[in-house]
Every structure is written in structure tokens, then in C-alpha cells.
Amino acid sequence: MDISWVTDRIAVGGGIWNDDKMIEVVRAGITHIIDMQVEFDDTRLAAPYGVHVLWNPTDDDFQPKSLRLFQRGVDFALAALDDAESRIFIHCAAGVHRAPMMALALLRAMGFALDDAMDMIQTRRGVVDFADVYVDSVEDFVRSYRAAEPERR
């Protein structure tokens, strides 16, 4: 299975696609999946194993991404991380653009500086390519997310 651990609880990678690979995901202790691919929804594959899935499909089209896309993923991930036993796998088809983009948004929402978060992801997953338009979209989300923080408290 194509999984790169960014932290001890957050991983990034490529598509799961079949039951054999889902079993590997489960064996890795993953309890939550953010599926960024348009190509395939993991929900039915994960259901028999009790793995929670957020299908958050987005095209890898090098176009700006919506704040809502990031908000859905960050909300799902932060709620999962409230449980000390949870582990999150963020993936797309190849784990090059969309999944790292979502992982970047999560780490930024968690308080990591942009360069530190990008370095954490790229160091642990060498195939990552942070397209400028995707990084700009993440930063637009972070500004919105931080502006709304007083409302969340």
C-alpha cells in the first residue's frame, strides 16, 4: 500500500482501489480516510472494517480550490484527531497533488508554519509536487479559517 506517514497519526498516499489494499490500510491502524480522488469513493470498501471515510472529491486540474473543500477535510480530520487512538490517511489517486494539498491545509489549521508543513510532507513523501495554485488555495483557506477561530471557541 502506498502510504507515507507525515506524523505518527497523519499519512498521505495513493489510491486504495480494492479490498486487499483496504486490509493493508486497516492493518496500518488507520481509522479515518480523507479520499480526495474523483475517480473512486472508498466508502463501501471501508465500511466492513469500521473505517470512517470522507469522500472529498476534487479534480487535479490546477485550478483554485474552494474553501469548503478544505473546511470539510479539516473538520473531519480534527474531529478524528480528538480521539488519541485515531490515525488518518489522506489520499488521492497517486498522492502527488490533491492529498498533499489537503494534508497541507490540515497541518496549517493545526498551527504549523507554511514552510515547515510543506517540508514535513515533502521530506516524508518525495513524489509530492506542491503546485502554486494549490498552495495559494490552502493559504486562502487558512486566512478564512483563522478569521473564523473566535466563532469556533
C-alpha positions as CSV (number, residue, x, y, z in Angstrom):
1,M,0.0,0.0,0.0
2,D,1.3,3.5,-0.9
3,I,1.3,5.2,2.5
4,S,3.8,7.8,3.7
5,W,3.5,8.9,7.4
6,V,3.8,12.7,7.8
7,T,3.3,12.5,11.5
8,D,2.6,9.4,13.7
9,R,-1.1,9.9,13.1
10,I,-1.4,11.5,9.7
11,A,-0.5,9.8,6.4
12,V,-0.6,10.7,2.8
13,G,-0.6,8.4,-0.2
14,G,-2.2,7.0,-3.3
15,G,-5.4,5.2,-4.1
16,I,-6.7,2.2,-2.3
17,W,-8.9,0.8,-5.1
18,N,-9.6,-2.8,-3.8
19,D,-10.3,-4.9,-0.7
20,D,-6.7,-6.2,-0.4
21,K,-5.3,-2.7,-0.1
22,M,-8.1,-1.7,2.3
23,I,-7.0,-4.6,4.5
24,E,-3.4,-3.1,4.4
25,V,-4.8,0.3,5.4
26,V,-6.7,-1.3,8.4
27,R,-3.5,-3.2,9.4
28,A,-1.6,0.1,9.5
29,G,-4.1,1.2,12.2
30,I,-5.8,3.8,10.0
31,T,-9.3,4.7,11.4
32,H,-10.2,7.6,9.1
33,I,-9.7,8.3,5.4
34,I,-10.0,11.5,3.5
35,D,-10.4,10.4,-0.1
36,M,-9.6,13.3,-2.4
37,Q,-10.0,11.5,-5.6
38,V,-12.9,12.0,-8.0
39,E,-12.1,8.6,-9.6
40,F,-13.2,6.3,-6.7
41,D,-15.2,6.6,-3.5
42,D,-13.7,4.4,-0.7
43,T,-16.8,4.4,1.4
44,R,-18.1,0.9,0.5
45,L,-14.6,-0.6,0.7
46,A,-14.1,0.8,4.2
47,A,-17.5,0.0,5.7
48,P,-16.9,-3.6,6.6
49,Y,-13.8,-2.6,8.6
50,G,-15.4,0.3,10.5
51,V,-13.1,2.9,8.9
52,H,-14.7,6.3,8.6
53,V,-14.4,7.9,5.2
54,L,-14.9,11.4,4.0
55,W,-15.2,11.4,0.2
56,N,-14.0,14.9,-0.6
57,P,-13.6,14.6,-4.4
58,T,-11.6,17.2,-6.3
59,D,-10.2,17.4,-9.8
60,D,-6.5,17.6,-10.2
61,D,-6.9,20.4,-12.7
62,F,-4.5,23.0,-11.4
63,Q,-7.4,25.4,-10.7
64,P,-8.0,27.2,-7.4
65,K,-9.8,25.1,-4.8
66,S,-12.8,26.1,-2.7
67,L,-12.6,27.0,1.0
68,R,-15.4,24.5,1.5
69,L,-13.3,21.6,0.2
70,F,-10.6,22.4,2.8
71,Q,-13.1,23.1,5.6
72,R,-14.8,19.7,5.1
73,G,-11.5,17.9,5.3
74,V,-10.0,19.8,8.2
75,D,-13.3,19.5,10.2
76,F,-13.3,15.7,9.6
77,A,-9.6,15.3,10.5
78,L,-9.6,17.5,13.6
79,A,-12.7,15.7,14.9
80,A,-10.9,12.3,14.3
81,L,-7.8,13.5,16.0
82,D,-9.7,14.3,19.1
83,D,-9.6,10.5,19.7
84,A,-6.0,9.7,20.7
85,E,-6.3,6.3,19.0
86,S,-7.3,7.6,15.6
87,R,-5.0,7.6,12.5
88,I,-5.8,9.5,9.3
89,F,-4.9,8.6,5.8
90,I,-5.3,11.4,3.2
91,H,-5.1,10.1,-0.3
92,C,-5.9,10.7,-3.9
93,A,-5.1,8.6,-7.0
94,A,-1.3,9.0,-6.9
95,G,-0.6,11.0,-3.7
96,V,1.2,13.7,-5.6
97,H,-1.1,16.8,-5.7
98,R,-4.5,16.5,-4.1
99,A,-3.7,14.5,-1.0
100,P,-0.6,16.6,-0.1
101,M,-2.7,19.7,-0.7
102,M,-5.3,18.5,1.9
103,A,-2.6,17.4,4.3
104,L,-1.0,20.9,4.0
105,A,-4.3,22.5,4.8
106,L,-4.7,20.3,7.9
107,L,-1.2,21.0,9.2
108,R,-1.7,24.7,8.6
109,A,-5.0,24.6,10.5
110,M,-3.2,22.8,13.3
111,G,-0.8,25.7,13.6
112,F,2.2,24.7,11.5
113,A,4.0,27.4,9.5
114,L,3.7,27.0,5.8
115,D,7.3,26.2,5.1
116,D,7.5,23.7,8.0
117,A,4.3,21.9,6.9
118,M,5.5,21.7,3.3
119,D,8.9,20.4,4.4
120,M,7.3,17.8,6.7
121,I,5.2,16.4,3.8
122,Q,7.8,16.6,1.1
123,T,10.5,15.0,3.3
124,R,8.4,12.0,4.1
125,R,6.9,11.7,0.6
126,G,9.4,12.6,-2.1
127,V,6.9,12.4,-5.0
128,V,4.9,15.4,-3.7
129,D,4.5,18.4,-6.1
130,F,3.0,21.4,-4.5
131,A,1.5,23.4,-7.4
132,D,1.5,27.1,-6.6
133,V,-2.3,27.4,-7.3
134,Y,-2.9,24.7,-4.7
135,V,-0.7,26.3,-2.1
136,D,-2.4,29.6,-2.7
137,S,-5.8,27.9,-2.3
138,V,-4.6,26.4,1.0
139,E,-3.4,29.8,2.2
140,D,-6.7,31.4,1.2
141,F,-8.4,28.7,3.4
142,V,-6.0,29.3,6.3
143,R,-6.8,33.1,6.3
144,S,-10.5,32.3,6.3
145,Y,-10.1,29.6,9.0
146,R,-8.1,31.8,11.3
147,A,-10.6,34.7,10.9
148,A,-13.4,32.3,12.0
149,E,-11.5,30.9,15.0
150,P,-13.2,33.2,17.6
151,E,-16.6,31.8,16.4
152,R,-15.4,28.2,17.0
153,R,-14.3,28.8,20.6
